[in-house]
Amino acid sequence: MTAGGHHPAPAARRPGGRWRRWRRGRPFTAGVLVALAGVEMLVTLRAPLGVLLHVGPQGLAAYLVPAVLVLCGVLLIATPQQRVFYAVLSLLLGLVSWLTSNLGGFLIGMLLALVGGALAFAWTPDKRREPAGATTTPPATGPETTEEDDDRDAGTALLPGARTPDPTPADRG
């Protein structure tokens, strides 16, 4: 108890810790923006699908481009490993939407697709954090290493427990 007779407050855990980690482990904002771009373009289309099918491929593209944008947005969130492909596809479809989907969903959808695609392309996973339970051990160096070997291998990272291989005659010069 403290001097005022109150119990000390328990350590506050930040709410949404798992959600925050999951969201930061993928290009979440980029995926949402790309999906919103597709939804916005779909909303701005007024002609029914039957009329667009009679018009031809240009009419079908008015629905196809935004639908693929929505799919790209969902896939950016679901499979961040493929983000470069989905980002480039989103950027291209955002530009194509200018011609196919009412000037890119009256410019708003096109801008959302371009910003989302650029964010997805620029996103990189956070490699500073190590997985739980991982231990870091310095690379093992044997007694046979010399200063010349250390200079040659500067900047080379070894796996934990790995030893530097013996130089071959070709390596010795």
C-alpha atoms as one frame of an Amber mdcrd trajectory, in Angstrom:
protein
   0.000   0.000   0.000   1.080   3.546  -0.616   1.030   6.395   1.876  -2.502
   7.412   0.869  -3.846   3.910   1.548  -4.332   3.051  -2.126  -3.094  -0.067
  -3.819  -0.558   0.570  -6.557  -2.044   0.286 -10.017  -1.100  -2.887 -11.872
   1.186  -2.489 -14.835  -1.015  -1.375 -17.671  -0.861  -3.519 -20.793  -1.426
  -1.685 -23.982  -4.682  -2.827 -25.557  -4.482  -4.422 -28.969  -0.920  -5.695
 -28.681  -1.498  -8.795 -30.808  -3.571  -6.831 -33.318  -0.880  -4.152 -33.567
   1.877  -6.733 -34.126  -0.179  -8.524 -36.795  -1.045  -5.261 -38.551   2.555
  -4.036 -38.547   3.772  -7.343 -39.950   2.118  -6.627 -43.306   1.349  -3.620
 -45.556  -2.025  -3.168 -43.864  -2.670   0.497 -44.658  -1.646  -0.011 -48.276
  -3.994  -2.989 -48.632  -6.899  -1.066 -47.139  -6.305   1.904 -49.450  -6.107
  -0.303 -52.562  -9.264  -2.195 -51.580 -11.068   1.106 -50.860 -10.010   2.361
 -54.288 -11.662  -0.631 -55.935 -14.804  -0.301 -53.833 -15.036   3.415 -54.605
 -14.727   2.739 -58.335 -17.383   0.041 -58.161 -19.737   2.418 -56.358 -19.298
   5.106 -59.012 -20.398   2.738 -61.798 -24.065   3.193 -62.584 -24.761   0.972
 -65.578 -25.968  -2.564 -64.808 -23.688  -5.446 -65.721 -25.992  -6.630 -68.521
 -25.670  -3.317 -70.355 -21.893  -3.343 -69.944 -21.653  -6.856 -71.374 -23.545
  -5.683 -74.476 -21.179  -2.726 -74.849 -18.180  -5.038 -75.073 -14.807  -5.444
 -73.423 -14.565  -1.768 -72.487 -17.754  -2.058 -70.449 -16.586  -5.230 -68.736
 -13.257  -3.579 -67.867 -15.218  -0.989 -65.894 -16.092  -3.758 -63.436 -13.003
  -5.898 -63.861 -10.399  -3.250 -62.944 -12.021  -2.272 -59.607 -12.724  -5.919
 -58.737  -9.064  -6.827 -59.261  -8.065  -3.794 -57.174 -10.214  -5.054 -54.294
  -8.612  -8.478 -54.678  -5.123  -6.919 -54.693  -5.927  -5.013 -51.505  -7.075
  -8.162 -49.732  -4.079 -10.145 -50.980  -1.655  -7.415 -49.866  -2.936  -7.927
 -46.339  -3.186 -11.716 -46.545   0.136 -12.476 -48.279   2.681  -9.732 -47.599
   5.453 -11.850 -49.161   4.011 -11.094 -52.607   3.599  -7.368 -51.944   5.805
  -6.185 -54.827   3.684  -7.963 -57.435   0.406  -6.709 -55.954   1.823  -3.204
 -55.538   2.900  -2.972 -59.183  -0.426  -4.445 -60.318  -2.303  -1.920 -58.148
  -0.302   0.962 -59.593  -0.952  -0.183 -63.168  -4.653  -0.776 -62.556  -4.941
   2.597 -60.842  -3.613   4.253 -63.985  -5.788   2.095 -66.280  -8.849   3.009
 -64.225  -8.576   6.558 -65.588  -9.717   5.167 -68.939 -12.068   2.405 -67.835
 -13.876   3.426 -64.648 -15.332   6.938 -64.857 -11.998   8.744 -64.781 -10.680
   6.457 -62.079 -13.748   6.691 -59.877 -13.891  10.460 -60.335 -10.170  10.699
 -59.551 -10.634   9.631 -55.910 -10.371   5.888 -56.558  -7.401   6.335 -58.834
  -5.523   8.392 -56.234  -6.332   5.850 -53.512  -4.998   3.048 -55.724  -1.818
   4.954 -56.557  -1.100   5.936 -52.955  -1.891   2.416 -51.700   0.258   0.822
 -54.394   3.156   3.148 -53.595   2.860   2.417 -49.875   2.798  -1.327 -50.554
   5.835  -1.076 -52.786   7.752   0.916 -50.168   6.748  -1.263 -47.197   9.393
  -3.538 -45.697   9.013  -5.947 -42.805  10.569  -4.908 -39.506  13.714  -7.023
 -39.237  14.977  -5.438 -36.036  12.745  -7.570 -33.829  13.802 -11.126 -33.223
  11.324 -13.938 -32.677  10.556 -14.883 -29.105  12.985 -17.391 -27.695  15.746
 -16.616 -30.194  19.149 -16.233 -28.660  21.987 -14.372 -30.198  25.432 -15.839
 -29.945  28.517 -14.253 -31.389  30.043 -16.116 -34.326  32.664 -18.613 -33.275
  36.183 -17.890 -34.380  38.783 -20.584 -34.157  42.344 -20.081 -32.951  43.595
 -20.476 -36.509  42.250 -17.104 -37.670  44.738 -14.340 -38.319  44.397 -10.616
 -38.744  44.541 -11.100 -42.516  41.571 -13.498 -42.337  39.665 -11.061 -40.130
  40.255  -8.234 -42.616  39.131 -10.380 -45.542  35.983 -11.569 -43.737  35.013
  -8.157 -42.362  31.299  -7.679 -42.760  30.643 -11.405 -43.292  28.067 -12.810
 -40.881  28.222 -16.428 -39.828  25.417 -18.567 -38.502  25.553 -19.212 -34.759
  27.953 -22.063 -34.085  29.446 -21.975 -37.592  33.174 -21.835 -38.160  34.985
 -20.137 -40.977  36.039 -22.651 -43.650  39.703 -23.286 -44.325  40.854 -21.257
 -47.329  41.445 -23.233 -50.510  44.669 -22.834 -52.486  42.761 -20.620 -54.928
  41.723 -18.342 -52.058  45.299 -18.053 -50.792  46.454 -16.589 -54.106
